[in-house]
Amino acid sequence: QVQLVESGGGLVQPGGSLRLSCAASGDAFVHSIMGWFRQAPGKEREFVARISQRSTYIYYGDSVKGRFTISRDNAKNTLYLQMDSLKPEDTAVYYCAATANPSDNPEDYYYWGQGTQVTVSS
């Protein structure tokens, strides 16, 4: 089992940066594919990025490619999302999640954090 807690959200101006963290408890983190998703009001949950167990395979959603960077530190049981060049349309609640099989579909992830709000506004 994996318990996930996100942090690092907040209010940032367009063009700014934020770094999200996702602290995991339990032994399953190092064996899990980890993903970041986001959900804006009135919209479906959207795939942001995912990373394989040893960081060998990394994938991004088209809307964040080139601006966001996913990484993980298995020694610290922590997942990260570095977000640069933020835009107002990046405003959403950001969630980290864990799965055993590579997927961009949120329905394939079975452990979720509670989410952290990111607001991009001037």
Disulfide bonds with the S-S distance in Angstrom:
Cys22-Cys96 2.03
